[in-house]
Amino acid sequence: MKKRKIAIIIIVLFLLASGLVIFLTVPKMSPEDRRRQEIIEAFEEKIYESPQAYVPDEETAHGILQAQGRLLRKESPENEVRQMELELENAYGMDAVNLRDMQPETAKDLKKACEYMYSTYPVLQGYLTNIELRDEVTESVAAVALFECDTYITNLSPELYPIVIKKQVLLRAKDFENPRRLENSVTINVRDGYWTEGTDVSAVLVHELGHALVSCILSHKYGLDNAVLIDEQLSDAYAKYNEQQLADHQEFVKEVCNTAFDQYRQQHGEISYEDFCGQISGYAKGEQEDGGISYDETVAEAISHVYVHGKDSADAAKLILEQIKKSIEEYQ
């Protein structure tokens, strides 16, 4: 009986000692870490369209975007597409990729487009925060995909900053969840000369990532780099970027196109700007409904054209991309 009591005492002491060791080895959470965890957990409970919150740092901002992504994925079954979402996030530093009911073959096209763009333009690494399917991406019925950089979380306190921005590619669900519809759309646009011969779904996605690349270059120009949290320190740069991004964006891509156009004429003789762009694709002419020209579309089409044709690409597209690469070297 006495031996049994001793054995029990030894066991109790051992368990107490083990608990103490565990207690001592578990790092104590700092008040800052606890607050960060509470904020992120709140965003794992509900999907927010335009939330207000005080976000203290960049780590918390990324944590929130990741939490919202996990919540969107929560009801999705584990399958090949879910695995590709995670692979894209991990490979390219994205916070959330949510492809809903996209079919595996379309998800593979997206993966192929990302592999090309991120290997060709490493400056993109960590810039894009989200790729997401939406019921609608713009008010335009023709738009199947869109890149946007916009404010996601505004500050809860009276001060304007900090805020959180999202840099994302949005894909229209009714197209990207329906491979036949998407492929038919591509076929028609190629047939009509709107997109270059050989364009496929992956090339359409490269085009949208081309828009992201231009935005990334300008972000580096203003010193914002890959930031998603805009605090007081970055507020002046962001205000300047935000106020001028439409005009400056258009001026930047206009200069890229015009420089390439001048180089082309020096090498090949006189040609109209319309015919210069027409070597890339019909859409590369950048003609808009209001009669203006979108040089941004010309650049994105040049990026997609070179993806499709490689070394056999039109000189117009090659010259535009030479200017893009020079700008990356200048601003990075």
Secondary structure, DSSP 8 states (H G I E B T S, - for coil): -HHHHHHHHHHHHHHHHHHHHHHHHS----HHHHHHHHHHHHTTSS--SS-B----SHHHHHHHHHHHHHHHHTTS--SHHHHHHHHHHHHHT-SEEE-TT--HHHHHHHHHHHHHHHHH-GGGTTT--EEEEES-SSS-TT-SEEEEEEEEEB-SSSS---EEEEEEEEEEHHHHT-HHHHHHHHHHHHHTTSS-TT--HHHHHHHHHHHHHHHHHHHHHTT-TT-SEE-HHHHHHHHHHHHHHHHHHHHHHHHHHHHHHHHHHHHH----HHHHHHTT-SGGG-B-TTS-B-HHHHHHHHHHHHHHHGGG--HHHHHHHHHHHHHHHHH-
